[in-house]
Amino acid sequence: VAIQPVLLPPAQQAHGTQGLLVSGVAATGPGSTAGLFVGDVLLAADTAPLSDPGLLQATLAESRIGTPLALRVLRGTSVHDIAVMIGERGR
């Protein structure tokens, strides 16, 4: 997935003020398989709040390949919990 930091507008701030906006999803990647969509906002990974891409990157260690990552996702004004299977990075 491609992500960028975002400040949420007041109508979406019931679950926080910032997150990571999904701006791209690879058609055959783990994010797509798990059901992530462009426009989703990642709020947390394994319960840790996400406000900077580096925070998500830190959770994607090579030792975690093949294990699930619990994401809290804001879609519109609804929050969803989605499990994404961590895969190898494309080269």
PyMOL Python script that loads the backbone (N, CA, C, O; Angstrom):
from pymol import cmd

cmd.read_pdbstr("""\
ATOM      1  N   VAL A   1       0.833  -1.186   0.000  1.00  0.00           N
ATOM      2  CA  VAL A   1       0.000   0.000   0.000  1.00  0.00           C
ATOM      3  C   VAL A   1       0.875   1.245   0.000  1.00  0.00           C
ATOM      4  O   VAL A   1       1.996   1.239   0.508  1.00  0.00           O
ATOM      5  N   ALA A   2       0.342   2.302  -0.576  1.00  0.00           N
ATOM      6  CA  ALA A   2       0.984   3.613  -0.508  1.00  0.00           C
ATOM      7  C   ALA A   2       0.204   4.428   0.520  1.00  0.00           C
ATOM      8  O   ALA A   2      -1.027   4.428   0.519  1.00  0.00           O
ATOM      9  N   ILE A   3       0.923   5.116   1.388  1.00  0.00           N
ATOM     10  CA  ILE A   3       0.279   5.870   2.468  1.00  0.00           C
ATOM     11  C   ILE A   3       0.906   7.246   2.592  1.00  0.00           C
ATOM     12  O   ILE A   3       2.026   7.483   2.141  1.00  0.00           O
ATOM     13  N   GLN A   4       0.153   8.157   3.220  1.00  0.00           N
ATOM     14  CA  GLN A   4       0.682   9.476   3.555  1.00  0.00           C
ATOM     15  C   GLN A   4      -0.024   9.966   4.808  1.00  0.00           C
ATOM     16  O   GLN A   4      -1.187   9.631   5.035  1.00  0.00           O
ATOM     17  N   PRO A   5       0.667  10.758   5.625  1.00  0.00           N
ATOM     18  CA  PRO A   5       0.040  11.277   6.851  1.00  0.00           C
ATOM     19  C   PRO A   5      -1.139  12.185   6.507  1.00  0.00           C
ATOM     20  O   PRO A   5      -1.131  12.875   5.488  1.00  0.00           O
ATOM     21  N   VAL A   6      -2.143  12.172   7.370  1.00  0.00           N
ATOM     22  CA  VAL A   6      -3.316  13.015   7.147  1.00  0.00           C
ATOM     23  C   VAL A   6      -3.866  13.480   8.493  1.00  0.00           C
ATOM     24  O   VAL A   6      -3.869  12.733   9.472  1.00  0.00           O
ATOM     25  N   LEU A   7      -4.328  14.724   8.521  1.00  0.00           N
ATOM     26  CA  LEU A   7      -5.078  15.244   9.661  1.00  0.00           C
ATOM     27  C   LEU A   7      -6.548  15.070   9.331  1.00  0.00           C
ATOM     28  O   LEU A   7      -6.991  15.463   8.251  1.00  0.00           O
ATOM     29  N   LEU A   8      -7.305  14.490  10.242  1.00  0.00           N
ATOM     30  CA  LEU A   8      -8.707  14.208   9.984  1.00  0.00           C
ATOM     31  C   LEU A   8      -9.576  15.441  10.213  1.00  0.00           C
ATOM     32  O   LEU A   8      -9.310  16.227  11.122  1.00  0.00           O
ATOM     33  N   PRO A   9     -10.610  15.612   9.395  1.00  0.00           N
ATOM     34  CA  PRO A   9     -11.542  16.720   9.609  1.00  0.00           C
ATOM     35  C   PRO A   9     -12.397  16.449  10.845  1.00  0.00           C
ATOM     36  O   PRO A   9     -12.490  15.303  11.287  1.00  0.00           O
ATOM     37  N   PRO A  10     -13.013  17.468  11.403  1.00  0.00           N
ATOM     38  CA  PRO A  10     -13.793  17.309  12.641  1.00  0.00           C
ATOM     39  C   PRO A  10     -14.826  16.180  12.583  1.00  0.00           C
ATOM     40  O   PRO A  10     -15.019  15.493  13.586  1.00  0.00           O
ATOM     41  N   ALA A  11     -15.482  15.969  11.470  1.00  0.00           N
ATOM     42  CA  ALA A  11     -16.516  14.935  11.373  1.00  0.00           C
ATOM     43  C   ALA A  11     -15.953  13.524  11.538  1.00  0.00           C
ATOM     44  O   ALA A  11     -16.706  12.586  11.801  1.00  0.00           O
ATOM     45  N   GLN A  12     -14.637  13.363  11.385  1.00  0.00           N
ATOM     46  CA  GLN A  12     -14.016  12.045  11.499  1.00  0.00           C
ATOM     47  C   GLN A  12     -13.128  11.908  12.731  1.00  0.00           C
ATOM     48  O   GLN A  12     -12.400  10.922  12.847  1.00  0.00           O
ATOM     49  N   GLN A  13     -13.166  12.857  13.645  1.00  0.00           N
ATOM     50  CA  GLN A  13     -12.242  12.863  14.774  1.00  0.00           C
ATOM     51  C   GLN A  13     -12.710  12.105  16.008  1.00  0.00           C
ATOM     52  O   GLN A  13     -12.095  12.235  17.066  1.00  0.00           O
ATOM     53  N   ALA A  14     -13.767  11.327  15.910  1.00  0.00           N
ATOM     54  CA  ALA A  14     -14.228  10.559  17.067  1.00  0.00           C
ATOM     55  C   ALA A  14     -13.199   9.515  17.488  1.00  0.00           C
ATOM     56  O   ALA A  14     -13.212   9.054  18.629  1.00  0.00           O
ATOM     57  N   HIS A  15     -12.305   9.141  16.567  1.00  0.00           N
ATOM     58  CA  HIS A  15     -11.322   8.085  16.855  1.00  0.00           C
ATOM     59  C   HIS A  15      -9.887   8.588  16.792  1.00  0.00           C
ATOM     60  O   HIS A  15      -8.954   7.785  16.788  1.00  0.00           O
ATOM     61  N   GLY A  16      -9.696   9.886  16.743  1.00  0.00           N
ATOM     62  CA  GLY A  16      -8.358  10.465  16.691  1.00  0.00           C
ATOM     63  C   GLY A  16      -8.327  11.625  15.717  1.00  0.00           C
ATOM     64  O   GLY A  16      -9.284  11.867  14.981  1.00  0.00           O
ATOM     65  N   THR A  17      -7.219  12.334  15.724  1.00  0.00           N
ATOM     66  CA  THR A  17      -7.107  13.512  14.861  1.00  0.00           C
ATOM     67  C   THR A  17      -6.216  13.298  13.650  1.00  0.00           C
ATOM     68  O   THR A  17      -6.199  14.120  12.734  1.00  0.00           O
ATOM     69  N   GLN A  18      -5.467  12.185  13.641  1.00  0.00           N
ATOM     70  CA  GLN A  18      -4.569  11.937  12.520  1.00  0.00           C
ATOM     71  C   GLN A  18      -4.412  10.451  12.267  1.00  0.00           C
ATOM     72  O   GLN A  18      -4.755   9.619  13.107  1.00  0.00           O
ATOM     73  N   GLY A  19      -3.889  10.134  11.097  1.00  0.00           N
ATOM     74  CA  GLY A  19      -3.667   8.754  10.715  1.00  0.00           C
ATOM     75  C   GLY A  19      -2.875   8.715   9.428  1.00  0.00           C
ATOM     76  O   GLY A  19      -2.216   9.690   9.068  1.00  0.00           O
ATOM     77  N   LEU A  20      -2.938   7.588   8.732  1.00  0.00           N
ATOM     78  CA  LEU A  20      -2.226   7.412   7.471  1.00  0.00           C
ATOM     79  C   LEU A  20      -3.244   7.112   6.382  1.00  0.00           C
ATOM     80  O   LEU A  20      -3.920   6.084   6.416  1.00  0.00           O
ATOM     81  N   LEU A  21      -3.346   8.016   5.418  1.00  0.00           N
ATOM     82  CA  LEU A  21      -4.282   7.872   4.317  1.00  0.00           C
ATOM     83  C   LEU A  21      -3.740   6.876   3.298  1.00  0.00           C
ATOM     84  O   LEU A  21      -2.604   7.006   2.840  1.00  0.00           O
ATOM     85  N   VAL A  22      -4.548   5.887   2.946  1.00  0.00           N
ATOM     86  CA  VAL A  22      -4.165   4.920   1.918  1.00  0.00           C
ATOM     87  C   VAL A  22      -4.400   5.583   0.560  1.00  0.00           C
ATOM     88  O   VAL A  22      -5.539   5.857   0.181  1.00  0.00           O
ATOM     89  N   SER A  23      -3.314   5.834  -0.165  1.00  0.00           N
ATOM     90  CA  SER A  23      -3.419   6.495  -1.470  1.00  0.00           C
ATOM     91  C   SER A  23      -3.193   5.534  -2.634  1.00  0.00           C
ATOM     92  O   SER A  23      -3.326   5.919  -3.795  1.00  0.00           O
ATOM     93  N   GLY A  24      -2.851   4.286  -2.322  1.00  0.00           N
ATOM     94  CA  GLY A  24      -2.684   3.279  -3.359  1.00  0.00           C
ATOM     95  C   GLY A  24      -2.664   1.902  -2.750  1.00  0.00           C
ATOM     96  O   GLY A  24      -2.146   1.705  -1.651  1.00  0.00           O
ATOM     97  N   VAL A  25      -3.237   0.930  -3.476  1.00  0.00           N
ATOM     98  CA  VAL A  25      -3.260  -0.462  -3.019  1.00  0.00           C
ATOM     99  C   VAL A  25      -2.885  -1.336  -4.203  1.00  0.00           C
ATOM    100  O   VAL A  25      -3.548  -1.296  -5.239  1.00  0.00           O
ATOM    101  N   ALA A  26      -1.814  -2.133  -4.057  1.00  0.00           N
ATOM    102  CA  ALA A  26      -1.407  -3.052  -5.126  1.00  0.00           C
ATOM    103  C   ALA A  26      -2.501  -4.103  -5.317  1.00  0.00           C
ATOM    104  O   ALA A  26      -3.012  -4.667  -4.350  1.00  0.00           O
ATOM    105  N   ALA A  27      -2.849  -4.354  -6.567  1.00  0.00           N
ATOM    106  CA  ALA A  27      -3.972  -5.241  -6.890  1.00  0.00           C
ATOM    107  C   ALA A  27      -3.824  -6.646  -6.316  1.00  0.00           C
ATOM    108  O   ALA A  27      -4.821  -7.275  -5.962  1.00  0.00           O
ATOM    109  N   THR A  28      -2.605  -7.141  -6.220  1.00  0.00           N
ATOM    110  CA  THR A  28      -2.414  -8.512  -5.728  1.00  0.00           C
ATOM    111  C   THR A  28      -1.657  -8.558  -4.402  1.00  0.00           C
ATOM    112  O   THR A  28      -1.198  -9.624  -3.991  1.00  0.00           O
ATOM    113  N   GLY A  29      -1.524  -7.425  -3.737  1.00  0.00           N
ATOM    114  CA  GLY A  29      -0.765  -7.377  -2.487  1.00  0.00           C
ATOM    115  C   GLY A  29      -1.601  -7.732  -1.272  1.00  0.00           C
ATOM    116  O   GLY A  29      -2.818  -7.891  -1.368  1.00  0.00           O
ATOM    117  N   PRO A  30      -0.938  -7.855  -0.124  1.00  0.00           N
ATOM    118  CA  PRO A  30      -1.624  -8.202   1.125  1.00  0.00           C
ATOM    119  C   PRO A  30      -2.724  -7.212   1.519  1.00  0.00           C
ATOM    120  O   PRO A  30      -3.750  -7.612   2.068  1.00  0.00           O
ATOM    121  N   GLY A  31      -2.513  -5.931   1.243  1.00  0.00           N
ATOM    122  CA  GLY A  31      -3.535  -4.933   1.582  1.00  0.00           C
ATOM    123  C   GLY A  31      -4.820  -5.153   0.816  1.00  0.00           C
ATOM    124  O   GLY A  31      -5.910  -5.073   1.382  1.00  0.00           O
ATOM    125  N   SER A  32      -4.694  -5.431  -0.472  1.00  0.00           N
ATOM    126  CA  SER A  32      -5.862  -5.711  -1.302  1.00  0.00           C
ATOM    127  C   SER A  32      -6.561  -6.987  -0.848  1.00  0.00           C
ATOM    128  O   SER A  32      -7.787  -7.028  -0.745  1.00  0.00           O
ATOM    129  N   THR A  33      -5.784  -8.015  -0.580  1.00  0.00           N
ATOM    130  CA  THR A  33      -6.338  -9.292  -0.125  1.00  0.00           C
ATOM    131  C   THR A  33      -7.118  -9.111   1.178  1.00  0.00           C
ATOM    132  O   THR A  33      -8.148  -9.754   1.382  1.00  0.00           O
ATOM    133  N   ALA A  34      -6.630  -8.239   2.054  1.00  0.00           N
ATOM    134  CA  ALA A  34      -7.284  -8.011   3.348  1.00  0.00           C
ATOM    135  C   ALA A  34      -8.497  -7.089   3.237  1.00  0.00           C
ATOM    136  O   ALA A  34      -9.290  -6.995   4.175  1.00  0.00           O
ATOM    137  N   GLY A  35      -8.649  -6.409   2.102  1.00  0.00           N
ATOM    138  CA  GLY A  35      -9.807  -5.544   1.917  1.00  0.00           C
ATOM    139  C   GLY A  35      -9.565  -4.072   2.146  1.00  0.00           C
ATOM    140  O   GLY A  35     -10.517  -3.327   2.374  1.00  0.00           O
ATOM    141  N   LEU A  36      -8.307  -3.621   2.094  1.00  0.00           N
ATOM    142  CA  LEU A  36      -8.040  -2.188   2.199  1.00  0.00           C
ATOM    143  C   LEU A  36      -8.411  -1.495   0.892  1.00  0.00           C
ATOM    144  O   LEU A  36      -8.268  -2.069  -0.188  1.00  0.00           O
ATOM    145  N   PHE A  37      -8.889  -0.254   1.000  1.00  0.00           N
ATOM    146  CA  PHE A  37      -9.274   0.542  -0.158  1.00  0.00           C
ATOM    147  C   PHE A  37      -8.563   1.887  -0.145  1.00  0.00           C
ATOM    148  O   PHE A  37      -8.221   2.406   0.918  1.00  0.00           O
ATOM    149  N   VAL A  38      -8.341   2.449  -1.329  1.00  0.00           N
ATOM    150  CA  VAL A  38      -7.847   3.821  -1.430  1.00  0.00           C
ATOM    151  C   VAL A  38      -8.870   4.708  -0.723  1.00  0.00           C
ATOM    152  O   VAL A  38     -10.074   4.578  -0.942  1.00  0.00           O
ATOM    153  N   GLY A  39      -8.387   5.593   0.110  1.00  0.00           N
ATOM    154  CA  GLY A  39      -9.260   6.472   0.892  1.00  0.00           C
ATOM    155  C   GLY A  39      -9.424   6.033   2.333  1.00  0.00           C
ATOM    156  O   GLY A  39      -9.845   6.828   3.174  1.00  0.00           O
ATOM    157  N   ASP A  40      -9.097   4.765   2.641  1.00  0.00           N
ATOM    158  CA  ASP A  40      -9.107   4.326   4.034  1.00  0.00           C
ATOM    159  C   ASP A  40      -8.040   5.103   4.806  1.00  0.00           C
ATOM    160  O   ASP A  40      -7.045   5.537   4.226  1.00  0.00           O
ATOM    161  N   VAL A  41      -8.246   5.274   6.096  1.00  0.00           N
ATOM    162  CA  VAL A  41      -7.256   5.909   6.958  1.00  0.00           C
ATOM    163  C   VAL A  41      -6.843   4.888   8.018  1.00  0.00           C
ATOM    164  O   VAL A  41      -7.676   4.403   8.784  1.00  0.00           O
ATOM    165  N   LEU A  42      -5.558   4.572   8.053  1.00  0.00           N
ATOM    166  CA  LEU A  42      -5.027   3.654   9.054  1.00  0.00           C
ATOM    167  C   LEU A  42      -4.844   4.427  10.357  1.00  0.00           C
ATOM    168  O   LEU A  42      -4.090   5.398  10.412  1.00  0.00           O
ATOM    169  N   LEU A  43      -5.535   3.991  11.393  1.00  0.00           N
ATOM    170  CA  LEU A  43      -5.461   4.666  12.694  1.00  0.00           C
ATOM    171  C   LEU A  43      -4.464   4.017  13.631  1.00  0.00           C
ATOM    172  O   LEU A  43      -3.801   4.704  14.408  1.00  0.00           O
ATOM    173  N   ALA A  44      -4.349   2.688  13.564  1.00  0.00           N
ATOM    174  CA  ALA A  44      -3.469   1.969  14.486  1.00  0.00           C
ATOM    175  C   ALA A  44      -3.035   0.646  13.873  1.00  0.00           C
ATOM    176  O   ALA A  44      -3.745   0.051  13.063  1.00  0.00           O
ATOM    177  N   ALA A  45      -1.852   0.202  14.281  1.00  0.00           N
ATOM    178  CA  ALA A  45      -1.321  -1.108  13.908  1.00  0.00           C
ATOM    179  C   ALA A  45      -0.964  -1.826  15.197  1.00  0.00           C
ATOM    180  O   ALA A  45      -0.161  -1.330  15.988  1.00  0.00           O
ATOM    181  N   ASP A  46      -1.559  -2.995  15.409  1.00  0.00           N
ATOM    182  CA  ASP A  46      -1.356  -3.733  16.670  1.00  0.00           C
ATOM    183  C   ASP A  46      -1.567  -2.815  17.869  1.00  0.00           C
ATOM    184  O   ASP A  46      -0.772  -2.830  18.808  1.00  0.00           O
ATOM    185  N   THR A  47      -2.609  -2.034  17.845  1.00  0.00           N
ATOM    186  CA  THR A  47      -3.057  -1.077  18.875  1.00  0.00           C
ATOM    187  C   THR A  47      -2.184   0.165  19.029  1.00  0.00           C
ATOM    188  O   THR A  47      -2.537   1.054  19.804  1.00  0.00           O
ATOM    189  N   ALA A  48      -1.046   0.262  18.316  1.00  0.00           N
ATOM    190  CA  ALA A  48      -0.190   1.455  18.389  1.00  0.00           C
ATOM    191  C   ALA A  48      -0.708   2.502  17.402  1.00  0.00           C
ATOM    192  O   ALA A  48      -0.843   2.207  16.215  1.00  0.00           O
ATOM    193  N   PRO A  49      -0.999   3.716  17.870  1.00  0.00           N
ATOM    194  CA  PRO A  49      -1.502   4.762  16.969  1.00  0.00           C
ATOM    195  C   PRO A  49      -0.517   5.053  15.834  1.00  0.00           C
ATOM    196  O   PRO A  49       0.700   5.007  16.015  1.00  0.00           O
ATOM    197  N   LEU A  50      -1.078   5.354  14.661  1.00  0.00           N
ATOM    198  CA  LEU A  50      -0.258   5.656  13.480  1.00  0.00           C
ATOM    199  C   LEU A  50      -0.451   7.115  13.076  1.00  0.00           C
ATOM    200  O   LEU A  50      -1.564   7.534  12.757  1.00  0.00           O
ATOM    201  N   SER A  51       0.622   7.878  13.089  1.00  0.00           N
ATOM    202  CA  SER A  51       0.562   9.269  12.651  1.00  0.00           C
ATOM    203  C   SER A  51       1.668   9.584  11.654  1.00  0.00           C
ATOM    204  O   SER A  51       1.686  10.660  11.055  1.00  0.00           O
ATOM    205  N   ASP A  52       2.592   8.640  11.477  1.00  0.00           N
ATOM    206  CA  ASP A  52       3.737   8.841  10.603  1.00  0.00           C
ATOM    207  C   ASP A  52       4.027   7.520   9.882  1.00  0.00           C
ATOM    208  O   ASP A  52       3.979   6.459  10.504  1.00  0.00           O
ATOM    209  N   PRO A  53       4.325   7.570   8.582  1.00  0.00           N
ATOM    210  CA  PRO A  53       4.618   6.323   7.861  1.00  0.00           C
ATOM    211  C   PRO A  53       5.720   5.486   8.498  1.00  0.00           C
ATOM    212  O   PRO A  53       5.690   4.258   8.406  1.00  0.00           O
ATOM    213  N   GLY A  54       6.684   6.122   9.135  1.00  0.00           N
ATOM    214  CA  GLY A  54       7.773   5.400   9.790  1.00  0.00           C
ATOM    215  C   GLY A  54       7.285   4.488  10.901  1.00  0.00           C
ATOM    216  O   GLY A  54       7.890   3.448  11.159  1.00  0.00           O
ATOM    217  N   LEU A  55       6.196   4.866  11.563  1.00  0.00           N
ATOM    218  CA  LEU A  55       5.632   4.030  12.621  1.00  0.00           C
ATOM    219  C   LEU A  55       5.088   2.728  12.056  1.00  0.00           C
ATOM    220  O   LEU A  55       5.261   1.667  12.656  1.00  0.00           O
ATOM    221  N   LEU A  56       4.432   2.806  10.904  1.00  0.00           N
ATOM    222  CA  LEU A  56       3.947   1.578  10.270  1.00  0.00           C
ATOM    223  C   LEU A  56       5.115   0.765   9.749  1.00  0.00           C
ATOM    224  O   LEU A  56       5.146  -0.455   9.908  1.00  0.00           O
ATOM    225  N   GLN A  57       6.065   1.425   9.135  1.00  0.00           N
ATOM    226  CA  GLN A  57       7.244   0.747   8.592  1.00  0.00           C
ATOM    227  C   GLN A  57       7.962  -0.050   9.681  1.00  0.00           C
ATOM    228  O   GLN A  57       8.452  -1.150   9.425  1.00  0.00           O
ATOM    229  N   ALA A  58       8.024   0.494  10.877  1.00  0.00           N
ATOM    230  CA  ALA A  58       8.712  -0.176  11.981  1.00  0.00           C
ATOM    231  C   ALA A  58       8.028  -1.480  12.385  1.00  0.00           C
ATOM    232  O   ALA A  58       8.679  -2.376  12.924  1.00  0.00           O
ATOM    233  N   THR A  59       6.724  -1.597  12.131  1.00  0.00           N
ATOM    234  CA  THR A  59       6.013  -2.826  12.488  1.00  0.00           C
ATOM    235  C   THR A  59       6.161  -3.917  11.430  1.00  0.00           C
ATOM    236  O   THR A  59       5.790  -5.067  11.663  1.00  0.00           O
ATOM    237  N   LEU A  60       6.699  -3.555  10.277  1.00  0.00           N
ATOM    238  CA  LEU A  60       6.797  -4.499   9.160  1.00  0.00           C
ATOM    239  C   LEU A  60       8.174  -5.139   9.066  1.00  0.00           C
ATOM    240  O   LEU A  60       8.750  -5.233   7.982  1.00  0.00           O
ATOM    241  N   ALA A  61       8.691  -5.571  10.187  1.00  0.00           N
ATOM    242  CA  ALA A  61      10.020  -6.182  10.244  1.00  0.00           C
ATOM    243  C   ALA A  61      10.034  -7.503   9.475  1.00  0.00           C
ATOM    244  O   ALA A  61       9.019  -8.194   9.384  1.00  0.00           O
ATOM    245  N   GLU A  62      11.188  -7.836   8.931  1.00  0.00           N
ATOM    246  CA  GLU A  62      11.349  -9.076   8.175  1.00  0.00           C
ATOM    247  C   GLU A  62      10.956 -10.293   9.009  1.00  0.00           C
ATOM    248  O   GLU A  62      10.443 -11.275   8.473  1.00  0.00           O
ATOM    249  N   SER A  63      11.195 -10.230  10.305  1.00  0.00           N
ATOM    250  CA  SER A  63      10.861 -11.357  11.183  1.00  0.00           C
ATOM    251  C   SER A  63       9.350 -11.588  11.283  1.00  0.00           C
ATOM    252  O   SER A  63       8.924 -12.639  11.761  1.00  0.00           O
ATOM    253  N   ARG A  64       8.537 -10.629  10.843  1.00  0.00           N
ATOM    254  CA  ARG A  64       7.077 -10.753  10.931  1.00  0.00           C
ATOM    255  C   ARG A  64       6.438 -11.238   9.632  1.00  0.00           C
ATOM    256  O   ARG A  64       5.217 -11.382   9.569  1.00  0.00           O
ATOM    257  N   ILE A  65       7.234 -11.491   8.599  1.00  0.00           N
ATOM    258  CA  ILE A  65       6.681 -11.983   7.333  1.00  0.00           C
ATOM    259  C   ILE A  65       5.900 -13.263   7.601  1.00  0.00           C
ATOM    260  O   ILE A  65       6.385 -14.179   8.266  1.00  0.00           O
ATOM    261  N   GLY A  66       4.678 -13.306   7.069  1.00  0.00           N
ATOM    262  CA  GLY A  66       3.824 -14.480   7.257  1.00  0.00           C
ATOM    263  C   GLY A  66       2.947 -14.431   8.490  1.00  0.00           C
ATOM    264  O   GLY A  66       2.189 -15.365   8.753  1.00  0.00           O
ATOM    265  N   THR A  67       3.043 -13.339   9.256  1.00  0.00           N
ATOM    266  CA  THR A  67       2.192 -13.187  10.442  1.00  0.00           C
ATOM    267  C   THR A  67       1.176 -12.069  10.204  1.00  0.00           C
ATOM    268  O   THR A  67       1.424 -11.168   9.404  1.00  0.00           O
ATOM    269  N   PRO A  68       0.049 -12.122  10.884  1.00  0.00           N
ATOM    270  CA  PRO A  68      -0.961 -11.081  10.684  1.00  0.00           C
ATOM    271  C   PRO A  68      -0.630  -9.797  11.438  1.00  0.00           C
ATOM    272  O   PRO A  68      -0.015  -9.820  12.505  1.00  0.00           O
ATOM    273  N   LEU A  69      -1.049  -8.687  10.861  1.00  0.00           N
ATOM    274  CA  LEU A  69      -0.936  -7.371  11.478  1.00  0.00           C
ATOM    275  C   LEU A  69      -2.349  -6.839  11.657  1.00  0.00           C
ATOM    276  O   LEU A  69      -3.093  -6.721  10.683  1.00  0.00           O
ATOM    277  N   ALA A  70      -2.725  -6.521  12.876  1.00  0.00           N
ATOM    278  CA  ALA A  70      -4.058  -5.992  13.152  1.00  0.00           C
ATOM    279  C   ALA A  70      -4.064  -4.492  12.887  1.00  0.00           C
ATOM    280  O   ALA A  70      -3.334  -3.734  13.526  1.00  0.00           O
ATOM    281  N   LEU A  71      -4.890  -4.075  11.945  1.00  0.00           N
ATOM    282  CA  LEU A  71      -5.015  -2.656  11.615  1.00  0.00           C
ATOM    283  C   LEU A  71      -6.387  -2.148  12.029  1.00  0.00           C
ATOM    284  O   LEU A  71      -7.396  -2.822  11.819  1.00  0.00           O
ATOM    285  N   ARG A  72      -6.421  -0.972  12.610  1.00  0.00           N
ATOM    286  CA  ARG A  72      -7.677  -0.257  12.861  1.00  0.00           C
ATOM    287  C   ARG A  72      -7.794   0.763  11.738  1.00  0.00           C
ATOM    288  O   ARG A  72      -6.917   1.608  11.556  1.00  0.00           O
ATOM    289  N   VAL A  73      -8.894   0.673  10.984  1.00  0.00           N
ATOM    290  CA  VAL A  73      -9.066   1.440   9.754  1.00  0.00           C
ATOM    291  C   VAL A  73     -10.326   2.290   9.845  1.00  0.00           C
ATOM    292  O   VAL A  73     -11.388   1.807  10.240  1.00  0.00           O
ATOM    293  N   LEU A  74     -10.197   3.556   9.477  1.00  0.00           N
ATOM    294  CA  LEU A  74     -11.341   4.457   9.396  1.00  0.00           C
ATOM    295  C   LEU A  74     -11.763   4.526   7.931  1.00  0.00           C
ATOM    296  O   LEU A  74     -10.973   4.887   7.059  1.00  0.00           O
ATOM    297  N   ARG A  75     -13.016   4.175   7.679  1.00  0.00           N
ATOM    298  CA  ARG A  75     -13.580   4.221   6.324  1.00  0.00           C
ATOM    299  C   ARG A  75     -14.826   5.085   6.419  1.00  0.00           C
ATOM    300  O   ARG A  75     -15.854   4.658   6.944  1.00  0.00           O
ATOM    301  N   GLY A  76     -14.723   6.310   5.903  1.00  0.00           N
ATOM    302  CA  GLY A  76     -15.817   7.271   6.089  1.00  0.00           C
ATOM    303  C   GLY A  76     -15.849   7.684   7.546  1.00  0.00           C
ATOM    304  O   GLY A  76     -14.905   8.305   8.036  1.00  0.00           O
ATOM    305  N   THR A  77     -16.921   7.349   8.241  1.00  0.00           N
ATOM    306  CA  THR A  77     -16.995   7.616   9.688  1.00  0.00           C
ATOM    307  C   THR A  77     -17.070   6.319  10.492  1.00  0.00           C
ATOM    308  O   THR A  77     -17.297   6.349  11.701  1.00  0.00           O
ATOM    309  N   SER A  78     -16.879   5.177   9.818  1.00  0.00           N
ATOM    310  CA  SER A  78     -16.930   3.872  10.488  1.00  0.00           C
ATOM    311  C   SER A  78     -15.532   3.306  10.689  1.00  0.00           C
ATOM    312  O   SER A  78     -14.669   3.431   9.820  1.00  0.00           O
ATOM    313  N   VAL A  79     -15.319   2.688  11.835  1.00  0.00           N
ATOM    314  CA  VAL A  79     -14.035   2.059  12.139  1.00  0.00           C
ATOM    315  C   VAL A  79     -14.155   0.553  11.927  1.00  0.00           C
ATOM    316  O   VAL A  79     -15.135  -0.070  12.335  1.00  0.00           O
ATOM    317  N   HIS A  80     -13.139  -0.021  11.282  1.00  0.00           N
ATOM    318  CA  HIS A  80     -13.093  -1.455  11.010  1.00  0.00           C
ATOM    319  C   HIS A  80     -11.762  -2.001  11.512  1.00  0.00           C
ATOM    320  O   HIS A  80     -10.738  -1.321  11.443  1.00  0.00           O
ATOM    321  N   ASP A  81     -11.780  -3.214  12.011  1.00  0.00           N
ATOM    322  CA  ASP A  81     -10.553  -3.909  12.376  1.00  0.00           C
ATOM    323  C   ASP A  81     -10.274  -4.927  11.276  1.00  0.00           C
ATOM    324  O   ASP A  81     -11.102  -5.789  10.983  1.00  0.00           O
ATOM    325  N   ILE A  82      -9.092  -4.811  10.672  1.00  0.00           N
ATOM    326  CA  ILE A  82      -8.712  -5.646   9.534  1.00  0.00           C
ATOM    327  C   ILE A  82      -7.369  -6.303   9.835  1.00  0.00           C
ATOM    328  O   ILE A  82      -6.442  -5.651  10.317  1.00  0.00           O
ATOM    329  N   ALA A  83      -7.273  -7.595   9.548  1.00  0.00           N
ATOM    330  CA  ALA A  83      -6.002  -8.305   9.696  1.00  0.00           C
ATOM    331  C   ALA A  83      -5.347  -8.424   8.326  1.00  0.00           C
ATOM    332  O   ALA A  83      -5.955  -8.913   7.374  1.00  0.00           O
ATOM    333  N   VAL A  84      -4.101  -7.972   8.240  1.00  0.00           N
ATOM    334  CA  VAL A  84      -3.324  -8.037   7.004  1.00  0.00           C
ATOM    335  C   VAL A  84      -2.155  -8.978   7.230  1.00  0.00           C
ATOM    336  O   VAL A  84      -1.398  -8.817   8.187  1.00  0.00           O
ATOM    337  N   MET A  85      -2.006  -9.951   6.361  1.00  0.00           N
ATOM    338  CA  MET A  85      -0.871 -10.884   6.452  1.00  0.00           C
ATOM    339  C   MET A  85       0.364 -10.174   5.894  1.00  0.00           C
ATOM    340  O   MET A  85       0.378  -9.755   4.736  1.00  0.00           O
ATOM    341  N   ILE A  86       1.382 -10.046   6.714  1.00  0.00           N
ATOM    342  CA  ILE A  86       2.601  -9.340   6.299  1.00  0.00           C
ATOM    343  C   ILE A  86       3.339 -10.197   5.267  1.00  0.00           C
ATOM    344  O   ILE A  86       3.619 -11.374   5.490  1.00  0.00           O
ATOM    345  N   GLY A  87       3.641  -9.566   4.134  1.00  0.00           N
ATOM    346  CA  GLY A  87       4.368 -10.259   3.068  1.00  0.00           C
ATOM    347  C   GLY A  87       5.733  -9.635   2.839  1.00  0.00           C
ATOM    348  O   GLY A  87       6.106  -8.658   3.487  1.00  0.00           O
ATOM    349  N   GLU A  88       6.460 -10.210   1.917  1.00  0.00           N
ATOM    350  CA  GLU A  88       7.780  -9.668   1.556  1.00  0.00           C
ATOM    351  C   GLU A  88       7.591  -8.402   0.742  1.00  0.00           C
ATOM    352  O   GLU A  88       6.634  -8.280  -0.022  1.00  0.00           O
ATOM    353  N   ARG A  89       8.502  -7.466   0.908  1.00  0.00           N
ATOM    354  CA  ARG A  89       8.458  -6.234   0.119  1.00  0.00           C
ATOM    355  C   ARG A  89       8.896  -6.532  -1.311  1.00  0.00           C
ATOM    356  O   ARG A  89       9.802  -7.329  -1.553  1.00  0.00           O
ATOM    357  N   GLY A  90       8.232  -5.874  -2.238  1.00  0.00           N
ATOM    358  CA  GLY A  90       8.625  -5.987  -3.639  1.00  0.00           C
ATOM    359  C   GLY A  90       9.975  -5.332  -3.863  1.00  0.00           C
ATOM    360  O   GLY A  90      10.314  -4.354  -3.198  1.00  0.00           O
ATOM    361  N   ARG A  91      10.716  -5.848  -4.761  1.00  0.00           N
ATOM    362  CA  ARG A  91      12.050  -5.294  -5.034  1.00  0.00           C
ATOM    363  C   ARG A  91      12.046  -4.539  -6.319  1.00  0.00           C
ATOM    364  O   ARG A  91      13.077  -3.999  -6.720  1.00  0.00           O
TER     365      ARG A  91
END
""", "prot")
cmd.dss("prot")
cmd.show_as("cartoon", "prot")
cmd.util.cbc("prot")
cmd.orient("prot")
